[in-house]
Amino acid sequence: MKRIHVVDTTLRDGSHAVSHSYSIDQVKAVAAGLDACNLEFIELSHGDGISGSSYNYGFSEVEELDLLEAANSVIHNAKLTVLLIPGIGTVEDLKAAQARGATAVRVATHVTEADISQQHIVAAKEMGMFTVGFLMMVHMSEPERIVEQAKLMESYGADYLNIADSAGFMMPDDVKRRIEALVDALEIPIGFHAHNNLGMAIANSLAAVQSGATYIDATLRGLGAGAGNTQLEVFQGVVQRAGFDTGLDFYGLMDLAENVLEPMMHRSQTIGTGSTMLGYAGVYSSFLLHVFNAGIKFGIDPRDILVELGHRNMVGGQEDMIIDVAYQLTQKKSAERY
Amino acid sequence: MSKVKVAIIGPGNIGSDLMFKIFRSENLEMALMAGIRESDNIIRVREMGVPVTIDGVHGVLAHGDIRIVFDATSAASHLDHAPLLKEAGIVAFDLTPAAVGPYLIPAVNMIDLKHEMNVNMVTCGGQATIPIVYAVTRVAGGKYAEIVACISSYSAGPGTRANIDEFTETTAKAIVDVGGADRGKAIIILNPADPPLIMTNTIYVQIKDTSVGLDAITASVNEMVADLQSYVPGFQLRVPPMLEGDKVTVSVQVEGAGDYLPTYSGNLDIINAAAISAAEIIAADILREE
């Protein structure tokens, strides 16, 4: 059976869905449970990566370095992993995370901006960390361009290359074309990160492994930005039947999701109107809650904000433009009134 | 009227844009472009009738009449150039991240740094946002300030890309040192949209004194925007100050003058325009003394 490595990101992408409010006890309970289910990678940081705590992305209720230390105290086998987005987090931040127990890092850039990750990938390798190159918003580029960018990350020393459908926009065939091109062109393994905005996360993740990807991101209950990610316990059942081996404890994951994670959730992870629009318009998933807040503040339909963000080709991290768009829309509305 | 002779070290994009700005100046004379090899840019500058040297900083020192230098090379090179320029009594505007001298944001601290022999121009994002941070903190104080700079991928050069941490760290430091906030944070986003987006920045300040009210903050910000427009005409408010609790949010855009670089490169335009505007003041003083 073909081996699949699962990266749990409940405590990172899932952090968006709880507005970065994880407590020490919550982190310990989830991390210990995941470790007991044999997860190889447990990713934990602010949703926007280390040092993402900010006005722009929302402040973490508990300092993320303290959360890392808490997780590290209960993990025996998994690699404690952090996300680092160059332009937000720095090599200095990564050193601080490593000092508190992180042993792996995923360095993420927009799909066309791989060269800004060189500094961080090289530094992480020198620090002895397991290092992943991570390209976001890959629906915006064709396979050839993604391969060219991925090869840069490979050349910097990445241990595997992950692509993210950050807007939950892609269909299984879009995933297949991208993964197959990468598997052909790169020496290192390929991974995939889905969002469920159009209900395609499990199908897309299955398409990814069937196309040769060997690393998959997933979260308990699918907790994550937008309509969430690939639901870990469901994915486990799917790939088990499809003939892949993850080494994970299927029942253990279901119990962990139901008994430990679900009580922490602020709302059930359904595909609401906003998420559907994210996927439809191709907008970065973590914009969702910020768009709803801006909609209320400015009295604007969040759908209009999302569509305009899509028109403007906003990329990950540009949460500040939500305010800008909402403000411009109110100006337009009041101009129309006269 | 006589002019002050200036040199640019580094004939790349930044250096070329600086040169075109100097052509328009009343006080500055484009006396020398210095490179380190016979590059296409050096050849082009020579063909325009501007004196050139390929002897780098040594060519500048050998010239004898240069009073002001713009260093648009790299941090490592500027560390070598700085002591030589200082010894020769030449004022240096450092457009690299070397930061040998204090940070200069002309609209904020030109008066304090008028007699410095070496000033650092912070970062493009810093030039576009720190004046607004300061405009808020000068009336309401600042516990914390955060800026998000979004620039077009097409106007982020290889130097910026290879060391993006330098941008976030330097800008964050200058938010505190020059912007007047107790703590600072900077975020930079590169957006590859085509046609390219104009540089857009958002500034958040957690103020100390909410009793001053939004009107006083807005007045201070508007005054600063007018000051900035005197040297960067394309500087504009996108979202005027908003006050929620103790958080002030402002968004601005910077459209470049298009001297040499495209207008969407407002980031490069503003750092160059800031350096030139400061050099104009220093040159005016030199001319007055003579």
Interface residues (C-beta under 8 A of the other chain):
Chain A: S54 Y55 N56 P86 G87 I88 T90 V91 E92 H110 T112 E113 D115 I116 Q118 Q119 H120 R312 N313 M314 V315 G317 Q318 D320 M321 I323 D324 Y327 Q328
Chain B: E146 V148 C150 S153 P158 R161 A162 N163 I164 D165 F167 T168 E169 K185 I187 I188 I189 L190 N191 P192 A193 L197 T200 T202 Y204 Q206 R238 V239 M242 K247 T249 S251
